[in-house]
């Protein structure tokens, strides 16, 4: 059960209002002989309204004024209990700063930390060069009125400048699967998309970008229907990769079986008959035209 602390001045106000209300009720009962009516109840209703306003002022004092320190201390204890990461301001690795910012925001969201406490809590975890940087900011800016959006902006300008952000966006736009598996490609796709939140704004656009970056041997093996969601595109690519691996394994086993019957001999290099080029099979052929 929560105990509500009532300031001494407010408690005196309630007691006086309560006594005054009872006295007025007694006077009314004497004058009317105990009878009640809509007119005799008016003075009492005014006193009840005043008493209600006093209670509202008490609640406001508890939440904002008298108990403000306890509120801050409560959230700080919970924040520290999550072991938030520290950041020393390594300019040689901008991703460290981004990871720190992401983890701190996760802690705030889990605890639902109020906005007016977030800047101070985040600054508490800055150490080393980042701590000296924050001391400089406090000497040159009004950090008392700084909100979280302002803090995030000046932090990114310092430890993740615009030039690096544009480079990451460009890396995302040029990302292709290459020699990665579909799972590795998808993991990299998600990681880089974090740096470009405003480039692709819909699920369908994300799916299209993902499909365009697939290796041709896998992209050709995808069904012809349109993938409207990113999840559908990833599932289709994984299925096409399984088919490709199965076909490649079947060819390899046939090679091993043929060489096993004649004893040890050099493995035959497979040549795809359609293009006449050695070293690959149909799914890997770079000369195959896209299927309609």
C-alpha positions as CSV (number, residue, x, y, z in Angstrom):
1,X,0.0,0.0,0.0
2,X,1.4,3.4,-0.9
3,X,1.6,6.0,1.9
4,X,0.8,9.5,0.8
5,X,2.9,12.1,2.6
6,X,0.8,15.3,3.4
7,X,2.8,18.5,4.1
8,X,2.1,20.1,7.4
9,X,0.7,23.3,5.9
10,X,-1.7,21.3,3.7
11,X,-2.9,19.1,6.6
12,X,-3.7,22.3,8.7
13,X,-5.7,23.6,5.7
14,X,-7.8,20.4,5.6
15,X,-8.4,20.4,9.3
16,X,-9.6,24.0,9.3
17,X,-11.9,23.4,6.3
18,X,-13.3,20.2,7.9
19,X,-14.1,22.1,11.2
20,X,-15.6,25.0,9.3
21,X,-17.7,22.7,7.2
22,X,-19.1,20.9,10.3
23,X,-19.8,24.2,12.0
24,X,-21.8,25.4,9.1
25,X,-23.8,22.1,8.9
26,X,-24.6,22.5,12.6
27,X,-25.9,26.1,12.1
28,X,-28.0,24.9,9.2
29,X,-29.5,22.1,11.3
30,X,-30.4,24.6,14.1
31,X,-32.0,27.0,11.7
32,X,-34.0,24.4,9.8
33,X,-34.8,22.0,12.5
34,X,-32.9,19.2,10.8
35,X,-34.8,19.7,7.5
36,X,-32.8,19.6,4.3
37,X,-33.5,21.2,0.9
38,X,-31.7,22.2,-2.2
39,X,-31.2,25.7,-0.8
40,X,-29.9,24.7,2.6
41,X,-27.2,22.4,1.0
42,X,-25.5,25.1,-1.0
43,X,-23.1,26.4,1.7
44,X,-22.1,22.8,2.5
45,X,-21.4,22.0,-1.2
46,X,-19.1,25.0,-1.4
47,X,-17.1,23.7,1.6
48,X,-16.9,20.3,0.0
49,X,-15.6,21.8,-3.2
50,X,-12.9,23.7,-1.3
51,X,-11.9,20.5,0.5
52,X,-11.6,18.7,-2.8
53,X,-9.4,21.5,-4.2
54,X,-7.2,21.2,-1.2
55,X,-6.8,17.4,-1.8
56,X,-5.8,18.1,-5.4
57,X,-3.2,20.5,-4.3
58,X,-1.8,17.9,-1.9
59,X,-1.6,15.3,-4.7
60,X,0.2,17.9,-6.9
61,X,2.7,18.7,-4.1
62,X,3.4,15.0,-3.6
63,X,4.1,14.3,-7.3
64,X,5.9,17.4,-8.3
65,X,7.3,19.3,-5.4
66,X,7.8,17.6,-2.1
67,X,8.4,14.1,-3.5
68,X,10.4,15.2,-6.5
69,X,13.7,14.0,-5.1
70,X,12.3,10.6,-4.2
71,X,10.9,10.3,-7.7
72,X,14.3,11.0,-9.3
73,X,16.0,8.6,-6.8
74,X,13.6,5.8,-7.5
75,X,14.1,5.9,-11.3
76,X,17.9,6.3,-10.9
77,X,18.1,3.2,-8.7
78,X,16.1,1.2,-11.4
79,X,18.3,2.6,-14.2
80,X,21.5,1.6,-12.4
81,X,20.1,-1.9,-11.7
82,X,20.0,-2.5,-15.5
83,X,23.8,-2.0,-15.6
84,X,23.7,0.7,-18.4
85,X,26.8,0.8,-20.6
86,X,29.5,3.4,-20.1
87,X,30.9,5.4,-23.0
88,X,34.4,6.9,-23.0
89,X,34.1,8.8,-26.3
90,X,36.2,6.8,-28.7
91,X,36.4,8.9,-31.8
92,X,38.2,6.1,-33.7
93,X,35.1,3.9,-33.6
94,X,31.8,5.8,-34.1
95,X,29.8,2.6,-33.8
96,X,30.7,2.4,-30.1
97,X,28.9,5.6,-29.5
98,X,25.9,4.4,-31.5
99,X,25.7,1.2,-29.6
100,X,25.9,3.1,-26.3
101,X,23.1,5.4,-27.4
102,X,20.9,2.5,-28.5
103,X,21.4,0.6,-25.2
104,X,20.8,3.6,-23.0
105,X,17.5,4.3,-24.9
106,X,16.5,0.7,-24.4
107,X,17.0,1.1,-20.6
108,X,14.8,4.3,-20.7
109,X,12.1,2.5,-22.6
110,X,12.0,-0.5,-20.4
111,X,11.7,1.6,-17.2
112,X,9.6,4.3,-18.8
113,X,11.9,6.9,-17.5
114,X,10.3,10.4,-17.7
115,X,11.7,12.7,-20.3
116,X,13.0,15.3,-17.9
117,X,15.3,12.7,-16.2
118,X,16.8,11.1,-19.3
119,X,19.6,13.6,-20.1
120,X,21.0,13.5,-16.5
121,X,20.9,9.7,-16.4
122,X,22.6,9.4,-19.8
123,X,25.3,11.9,-18.7
124,X,25.9,9.8,-15.6
125,X,27.3,7.0,-17.8
126,X,29.8,9.2,-19.7
127,X,33.4,8.6,-18.7
128,X,36.9,9.6,-20.0
129,X,36.9,11.9,-22.9
130,X,33.1,11.8,-23.2
131,X,32.8,13.0,-19.6
132,X,35.1,15.9,-20.3
133,X,33.1,16.7,-23.4
134,X,29.9,16.8,-21.3
135,X,31.5,19.1,-18.7
136,X,32.3,21.5,-21.6
137,X,28.7,21.3,-22.8
138,X,27.5,22.2,-19.3
139,X,29.7,25.3,-19.3
140,X,28.5,26.5,-22.7
141,X,24.9,25.4,-22.9
142,X,21.8,25.4,-20.6
143,X,21.6,21.7,-19.9
144,X,18.9,22.2,-17.3
145,X,16.3,22.9,-20.0
146,X,17.8,20.5,-22.5
147,X,15.4,17.7,-23.6
148,X,16.4,14.3,-24.8
149,X,16.1,15.1,-28.5
150,X,18.5,18.0,-28.0
151,X,21.0,15.8,-26.2
152,X,20.8,13.1,-28.9
153,X,21.4,15.7,-31.6
154,X,24.6,17.2,-30.1
155,X,25.8,13.7,-29.1
156,X,25.5,12.5,-32.7
157,X,27.1,15.6,-34.1
158,X,30.1,15.0,-31.9
159,X,30.5,11.2,-32.1
160,X,28.7,10.3,-35.3
161,X,29.1,13.2,-37.7
162,X,27.1,13.7,-40.9
163,X,29.8,12.4,-43.2
164,X,29.8,9.0,-41.5
165,X,26.1,8.8,-41.5
166,X,26.0,9.4,-45.3
167,X,28.6,6.7,-45.8
168,X,26.5,4.2,-43.9
169,X,23.4,5.1,-45.9
170,X,25.5,4.6,-49.1
171,X,26.7,1.3,-47.8
172,X,23.1,0.2,-47.2
173,X,22.0,1.3,-50.7
174,X,24.8,-0.6,-52.4
175,X,24.6,-3.8,-50.2
176,X,24.4,-7.1,-52.2
177,X,24.6,-10.7,-51.0
178,X,27.8,-11.6,-52.8
179,X,29.3,-14.8,-51.2
180,X,27.2,-14.4,-48.0
181,X,24.5,-16.9,-47.1
182,X,20.9,-15.5,-47.1
183,X,20.9,-15.4,-43.3
184,X,24.2,-13.5,-43.2
185,X,23.0,-11.1,-45.9
186,X,19.7,-10.5,-44.1
187,X,21.6,-9.8,-40.8
188,X,23.8,-7.2,-42.5
189,X,20.7,-5.8,-44.3
190,X,19.0,-5.2,-40.9
191,X,22.1,-3.7,-39.3
192,X,22.7,-1.2,-42.1
193,X,19.0,-0.3,-42.4
194,X,19.2,1.1,-38.9
195,X,21.5,3.8,-40.2
196,X,19.0,4.7,-43.0
197,X,15.6,4.9,-41.3
198,X,14.2,7.4,-43.8
199,X,15.4,5.8,-47.0
200,X,12.8,3.0,-47.2
201,X,9.6,3.9,-45.4
202,X,7.4,0.9,-46.2
203,X,7.6,-2.8,-45.7
204,X,7.1,-3.4,-49.4
205,X,10.1,-1.1,-50.3
206,X,12.3,-3.0,-47.8
207,X,11.3,-6.3,-49.5
208,X,12.1,-4.9,-52.9
209,X,15.5,-3.7,-51.8
210,X,16.3,-7.0,-50.2
211,X,15.4,-9.0,-53.3
212,X,17.4,-6.8,-55.6
213,X,20.5,-7.4,-53.6
214,X,20.3,-11.2,-53.7
215,X,22.8,-13.3,-55.6
216,X,21.5,-13.9,-59.2
217,X,21.6,-17.7,-58.8
218,X,19.1,-17.3,-55.8
219,X,17.1,-14.4,-57.3
220,X,16.4,-16.4,-60.4
221,X,15.1,-19.3,-58.4
222,X,12.4,-17.3,-56.6
223,X,8.8,-17.7,-57.5
224,X,7.4,-15.2,-60.0
225,X,4.8,-13.6,-57.7
226,X,5.3,-10.3,-56.0
227,X,6.5,-10.3,-52.3
228,X,4.5,-7.6,-50.6
229,X,6.3,-7.9,-47.2
230,X,9.8,-8.2,-46.1
231,X,9.1,-11.4,-44.2
232,X,7.8,-13.0,-47.4
233,X,10.9,-12.0,-49.3
234,X,13.3,-13.4,-46.7
235,X,11.3,-16.7,-46.5
236,X,11.3,-17.1,-50.3
237,X,15.1,-16.4,-50.5
238,X,15.8,-19.0,-47.8
239,X,13.7,-21.5,-49.7
240,X,15.5,-20.8,-53.0
241,X,18.9,-21.1,-51.2
242,X,17.8,-24.6,-49.9
243,X,17.0,-25.7,-53.5
244,X,20.3,-24.4,-54.8
245,X,22.2,-26.2,-52.1
246,X,20.3,-29.4,-52.7
247,X,21.0,-29.3,-56.5
248,X,24.7,-28.5,-55.9
249,X,25.0,-31.4,-53.3
250,X,23.4,-33.8,-55.8
251,X,25.9,-32.9,-58.5
252,X,28.8,-33.3,-56.0
253,X,27.6,-36.7,-54.9
254,X,27.3,-37.9,-58.5
255,X,30.9,-36.8,-59.1
256,X,32.1,-38.6,-56.1
257,X,30.2,-41.8,-57.1
258,X,31.7,-41.8,-60.6
259,X,35.2,-41.3,-59.3
260,X,34.7,-44.0,-56.6
261,X,33.9,-46.7,-59.2
262,X,37.2,-46.2,-61.0
263,X,39.4,-45.8,-57.9
264,X,41.1,-42.6,-57.1
265,X,41.2,-40.2,-60.0
266,X,41.0,-36.5,-60.6
267,X,37.5,-35.1,-60.1
268,X,35.8,-34.1,-63.3
269,X,35.1,-30.4,-63.6
270,X,31.5,-29.9,-64.4
271,X,30.5,-27.8,-67.5
272,X,27.1,-26.3,-67.8
273,X,25.8,-27.3,-71.2
274,X,23.8,-24.2,-71.9
275,X,26.6,-21.7,-71.7
276,X,29.6,-24.1,-72.2
277,X,31.5,-22.6,-69.3
278,X,33.1,-24.8,-66.7
279,X,32.9,-24.7,-62.9
280,X,29.3,-24.1,-62.2
281,X,25.8,-25.5,-62.5
282,X,22.5,-24.0,-63.7
283,X,21.6,-22.0,-60.5
284,X,25.1,-20.5,-60.5
285,X,25.2,-19.6,-64.1
286,X,25.7,-15.8,-64.6
287,X,24.6,-16.0,-68.2
288,X,21.1,-17.3,-67.5
289,X,18.5,-14.8,-68.5
290,X,16.0,-13.9,-65.7
291,X,12.9,-16.1,-65.8
292,X,9.7,-14.4,-66.8
